[in-house]
Amino acid sequence: MFEVNDKVVYGLVGVCEITDISAPPIKGIEGDYYFLQPVYDDKGIIYSPVNSAKVQIRNIITKKEAEKIINIAKNCRADSRLNENIPPAQYDEMIKSQEPMKLLHLIRVLYNIKNERAKDLRKMKSADSRMLATARKLLYGEIAASLETELSELTDELDSYLGQS
C-alpha cells in the first residue's frame, strides 16, 4: 500500500503524487481510494481504488536506477539491444508494461525510424509519432521525478542521446 505524498506511476497517465487516501467525494462510492494528482499534466485529481488491479500503479524508480538509465541512453549508439527493431504490433504492449528499459528501447527504435524517414525527407507516421510522445512522457517524467529535476532539461538531454543517428 502506498502513502500520502508518495510519487507513483499510474497507468498511461505517468507520474502522480498521492495527495490523500480516503473515500472520494462522489455520491455512492465507498471505500478507500488513492487521490492521485498528475505531476506533469494539468488533469484534475484521479481517484483509484486502493484494492484495484485494473490499472497498474507502482513506485517510481530510484535515483540510482534513473542514473543508470541515463547512462545507458548516453551510450545507445553502441548498445545493440537498444537498436534492435521492434515490430509495431509490440509498441502498445511495451507502453503498457511501464518498464523503463522497454520504454527506453522503444524510444530509441522510434527515433531511428524518424531519422531514417528524415533522410528521405519524409515525416514519421502519425501512429509512430504518438507512440514516441507517449513513451517519452512516461519514461522522461519518471526519471525527472526520481532525480527531482526539471522535466524540460531532462527531455532535452535524453532526446540528444536517443535521437542520435
BELDAWO-V192796 format. One record per residue. RES is the residue in one letter. PHI is phi as a letter, one per 30 degrees, with the letter a starting at -180 (none if undefined). BURIAL is + if it has 16 or more other C-alpha atoms within 10 Angstrom, else -. Layout:
res=RES phi=PHI burial=BURIAL
res=RES phi=PHI burial=BURIAL
//
This chain:
res=M phi=none burial=-
res=F phi=c burial=-
res=E phi=b burial=-
res=V phi=e burial=-
res=N phi=i burial=-
res=D phi=d burial=-
res=K phi=c burial=+
res=V phi=b burial=+
res=V phi=c burial=+
res=Y phi=b burial=+
res=G phi=h burial=+
res=L phi=d burial=+
res=V phi=d burial=+
res=G phi=j burial=+
res=V phi=d burial=+
res=C phi=b burial=+
res=E phi=c burial=+
res=I phi=d burial=+
res=T phi=c burial=+
res=D phi=a burial=+
res=I phi=b burial=+
res=S phi=a burial=-
res=A phi=d burial=+
res=P phi=d burial=+
res=P phi=d burial=-
res=I phi=b burial=-
res=K phi=e burial=-
res=G phi=i burial=-
res=I phi=c burial=-
res=E phi=b burial=-
res=G phi=j burial=-
res=D phi=d burial=+
res=Y phi=b burial=+
res=Y phi=d burial=+
res=F phi=c burial=+
res=L phi=c burial=+
res=Q phi=c burial=+
res=P phi=e burial=+
res=V phi=d burial=+
res=Y phi=c burial=+
res=D phi=b burial=-
res=D phi=c burial=-
res=K phi=d burial=-
res=G phi=d burial=-
res=I phi=d burial=-
res=I phi=c burial=+
res=Y phi=c burial=+
res=S phi=b burial=+
res=P phi=e burial=+
res=V phi=d burial=+
res=N phi=c burial=-
res=S phi=c burial=-
res=A phi=c burial=-
res=K phi=d burial=-
res=V phi=c burial=-
res=Q phi=d burial=-
res=I phi=b burial=+
res=R phi=a burial=-
res=N phi=d burial=-
res=I phi=d burial=+
res=I phi=d burial=+
res=T phi=d burial=-
res=K phi=e burial=-
res=K phi=d burial=-
res=E phi=d burial=-
res=A phi=d burial=+
res=E phi=d burial=-
res=K phi=d burial=-
res=I phi=d burial=+
res=I phi=d burial=+
res=N phi=d burial=-
res=I phi=d burial=+
res=A phi=d burial=+
res=K phi=e burial=+
res=N phi=c burial=-
res=C phi=d burial=+
res=R phi=d burial=+
res=A phi=d burial=-
res=D phi=c burial=-
res=S phi=d burial=-
res=R phi=d burial=-
res=L phi=d burial=+
res=N phi=c burial=+
res=E phi=d burial=-
res=N phi=d burial=-
res=I phi=b burial=-
res=P phi=d burial=-
res=P phi=e burial=-
res=A phi=d burial=-
res=Q phi=c burial=-
res=Y phi=e burial=+
res=D phi=e burial=-
res=E phi=e burial=-
res=M phi=d burial=+
res=I phi=d burial=+
res=K phi=d burial=-
res=S phi=d burial=-
res=Q phi=i burial=+
res=E phi=d burial=-
res=P phi=e burial=+
res=M phi=d burial=-
res=K phi=d burial=+
res=L phi=d burial=+
res=L phi=d burial=+
res=H phi=d burial=+
res=L phi=d burial=+
res=I phi=d burial=+
res=R phi=d burial=+
res=V phi=d burial=+
res=L phi=d burial=+
res=Y phi=d burial=+
res=N phi=d burial=+
res=I phi=d burial=+
res=K phi=e burial=+
res=N phi=d burial=+
res=E phi=d burial=-
res=R phi=d burial=-
res=A phi=d burial=-
res=K phi=d burial=-
res=D phi=c burial=-
res=L phi=h burial=-
res=R phi=c burial=-
res=K phi=d burial=-
res=M phi=d burial=+
res=K phi=d burial=-
res=S phi=d burial=-
res=A phi=d burial=-
res=D phi=d burial=+
res=S phi=d burial=-
res=R phi=d burial=-
res=M phi=d burial=+
res=L phi=d burial=+
res=A phi=d burial=-
res=T phi=d burial=+
res=A phi=d burial=+
res=R phi=d burial=+
res=K phi=e burial=+
res=L phi=d burial=+
res=L phi=d burial=+
res=Y phi=d burial=+
res=G phi=d burial=+
res=E phi=d burial=+
res=I phi=d burial=+
res=A phi=d burial=+
res=A phi=d burial=+
res=S phi=d burial=+
res=L phi=c burial=+
res=E phi=h burial=-
res=T phi=b burial=-
res=E phi=d burial=-
res=L phi=d burial=+
res=S phi=d burial=-
res=E phi=d burial=-
res=L phi=d burial=+
res=T phi=d burial=+
res=D phi=d burial=-
res=E phi=d burial=-
res=L phi=d burial=+
res=D phi=d burial=+
res=S phi=d burial=-
res=Y phi=d burial=+
res=L phi=d burial=+
res=G phi=d burial=+
res=Q phi=d burial=-
res=S phi=d burial=-
//
